[in-house]
């Protein structure tokens, strides 16, 4: 029969190994989180030639999730950024969870509007519910018709629009990238004044986006 002291030593060794394993896994998790945060604050990746510059936004009716009724895209977006999201995209969930914090930070006449795709309208609405994205910042395009009509095939992405026409396109990994890329593209292509590179994020969520030009 094995001595009691040996059993105790084995038990202690098991506990120590378990603690070490948990500590190692936690370190890996923290490193992954740091990497995600680092990537989120890098610049957006511009997609040259994917969406033609100067293309007029198509005359499409998308779904307003707050009323579940069709609305004209051109009535909601003249100048700003269209942020394309899809439920099957992991990064899209991250962007959606952050996007509402930027709703009230744009200059007058500009806005960030999420275009949520999905195999069905119900799938898109479930994505909105899960991510907590404010309905005022969203239009649902269940069939992805808008992205197809302008030639966009990657998500998440932001398409910058000025006076109803496309101006620049980029892939993004965070809402801050969408916001910064939009402001930079508008400054480069319009008379919009310069702003500091770092834009403060509102601590309280602002649910309403201006859609006037």
C-alpha positions in Angstrom: 0.0 0.0 0.0 1.4 3.4 -1.0 2.3 5.6 2.0 0.0 8.4 2.8 2.8 11.0 2.4 3.4 9.8 -1.2 -0.3 10.3 -2.0 -0.2 13.7 -0.6 2.9 14.6 -2.7 1.1 13.4 -5.8 -1.9 15.4 -5.0 0.2 18.6 -4.4 2.0 18.0 -7.6 -1.3 17.6 -9.5 -2.6 20.9 -8.1 0.7 22.7 -8.9 0.6 21.4 -12.5 -3.1 22.4 -12.9 -2.4 25.9 -11.6 0.5 26.2 -14.0 -1.7 25.1 -16.9 -4.4 27.6 -16.0 -1.8 30.4 -15.7 -0.3 29.5 -19.1 -3.7 29.5 -20.7 -4.6 32.8 -19.1 -1.3 34.3 -20.4 -2.1 33.1 -23.9 -5.6 34.7 -23.6 -4.1 38.0 -22.5 -1.6 37.9 -25.3 -4.3 37.3 -27.9 -6.4 40.2 -26.4 -3.4 42.5 -26.6 -2.8 41.5 -30.2 -6.5 42.1 -31.1 -6.3 45.6 -29.4 -3.1 46.4 -31.2 -4.5 45.4 -34.6 -7.6 47.4 -33.9 -5.6 50.6 -33.5 -3.6 50.1 -36.7 -4.8 51.9 -39.8 -7.5 50.6 -42.0 -6.3 48.8 -45.2 -7.4 50.8 -48.2 -8.8 48.8 -51.1 -7.8 50.6 -54.3 -9.9 49.8 -57.4 -12.4 47.5 -55.6 -15.2 50.1 -55.5 -14.9 52.7 -58.3 -14.4 56.2 -57.1 -17.2 58.6 -58.0 -19.8 55.9 -58.4 -23.3 57.2 -57.5 -25.0 55.2 -54.7 -27.6 52.9 -56.3 -31.2 53.7 -55.8 -32.0 50.9 -53.4 -34.5 50.5 -50.6 -33.1 48.9 -47.5 -34.8 47.9 -44.2 -34.9 50.2 -41.2 -34.8 47.8 -38.3 -36.5 50.3 -35.9 -39.6 50.3 -38.1 -39.1 47.2 -40.2 -40.0 49.3 -43.2 -38.1 50.0 -46.5 -36.2 53.3 -46.7 -34.3 54.8 -49.5 -30.5 54.5 -49.1 -30.0 57.9 -50.6 -32.3 59.4 -48.0 -30.1 58.0 -45.2 -26.6 58.6 -46.6 -25.2 61.5 -48.7 -21.9 62.1 -46.9 -20.1 59.8 -44.5 -19.2 56.1 -44.2 -21.2 52.9 -45.0 -19.9 50.2 -42.7 -20.6 46.7 -44.2 -21.1 43.9 -41.7 -22.2 40.2 -41.9 -23.2 37.8 -39.1 -20.8 35.2 -40.3 -17.8 37.4 -39.9 -16.1 37.4 -36.4 -14.5 40.8 -36.9 -17.9 42.2 -37.9 -19.2 41.4 -34.4 -16.3 43.4 -32.9 -16.9 46.4 -35.1 -20.7 46.3 -34.5 -20.2 46.3 -30.7 -18.0 49.4 -30.9 -19.8 51.3 -33.7 -22.5 53.0 -31.7 -19.9 54.9 -29.6 -19.0 56.9 -32.7 -22.6 57.8 -33.7 -22.4 61.4 -32.3 -18.8 62.2 -33.1 -19.0 63.0 -36.8 -19.1 66.6 -38.1 -22.4 68.0 -39.1 -23.6 66.5 -42.4 -21.6 63.3 -42.0 -22.6 59.9 -40.5 -21.5 56.3 -40.0 -24.2 53.9 -41.0 -24.0 50.1 -40.6 -25.2 48.0 -43.5 -26.0 44.7 -42.0 -26.3 41.7 -44.4 -27.6 38.2 -43.7 -29.1 35.3 -45.5 -32.5 36.6 -44.2 -33.7 39.7 -42.5 -34.3 37.7 -39.3 -30.6 36.7 -39.3 -29.6 40.3 -39.7 -31.9 41.4 -36.9 -30.5 38.7 -34.6 -27.0 40.0 -35.3 -28.2 43.5 -34.3 -29.7 42.2 -31.1 -26.6 40.2 -30.1 -24.1 43.0 -30.8 -26.2 45.8 -29.2 -25.9 48.0 -32.2 -28.3 50.9 -32.1 -31.1 50.8 -34.7 -30.7 54.4 -35.7 -27.3 53.5 -37.1 -28.4 50.5 -39.2 -29.9 49.6 -42.5 -30.5 45.9 -43.2 -29.6 44.5 -46.6 -30.6 40.8 -46.2 -29.5 39.8 -49.7 -26.3 41.9 -49.9 -27.5 43.7 -53.0 -25.8 47.0 -52.1 -22.4 45.4 -51.7 -22.8 43.5 -55.0 -23.9 46.5 -56.9 -20.8 48.5 -56.0 -18.4 45.6 -56.3 -17.6 45.1 -52.6 -16.8 41.5 -51.6 -15.0 41.7 -48.2 -16.4 42.4 -44.7 -16.0 44.2 -42.5 -15.4 47.2 -44.7 -16.1 50.9 -44.9 -17.1 52.8 -48.0 -16.7 56.5 -47.8 -19.4 58.6 -49.5 -19.3 62.3 -50.4 -22.4 64.0 -51.9 -23.9 60.6 -52.7 -20.9 59.2 -54.6 -18.2 56.7 -53.4 -14.9 58.2 -52.6 -12.7 55.5 -50.8 -12.9 51.9 -49.5 -11.0 50.0 -46.8 -11.2 46.9 -44.8 -11.4 47.5 -41.0 -11.0 45.6 -37.8 -12.5 48.1 -35.4 -15.0 51.0 -35.4 -12.2 53.4 -34.7 -10.6 52.4 -38.0 -13.9 53.1 -39.8 -14.2 56.5 -38.2 -10.6 57.5 -38.8 -10.5 56.3 -42.4 -13.8 58.1 -43.2 -12.6 61.4 -41.7 -9.2 61.2 -43.5 -10.9 60.3 -46.9 -13.3 63.2 -46.5 -10.5 65.6 -45.6 -8.5 64.5 -48.6 -11.4 64.8 -51.0 -13.3 67.8 -49.7 -12.8 71.1 -47.9 -13.4 69.4 -44.5 -11.0 70.9 -41.9 -8.2 68.9 -40.3 -8.8 67.2 -37.0 -6.4 65.6 -34.5 -5.5 62.1 -35.4 -6.9 60.8 -32.0 -10.6 61.4 -31.7 -12.1 61.0 -28.2 -14.8 58.5 -27.8 -18.0 59.5 -26.1 -18.5 57.6 -22.8 -22.2 57.4 -23.2 -23.8 55.8 -26.2 -25.4 58.2 -28.6 -28.2 56.5 -30.5 -29.1 59.1 -33.1 -27.1 59.7 -36.3 -27.6 62.8 -38.4 -28.5 62.0 -42.0 -28.7 65.5 -43.4 -26.1 66.8 -45.8 
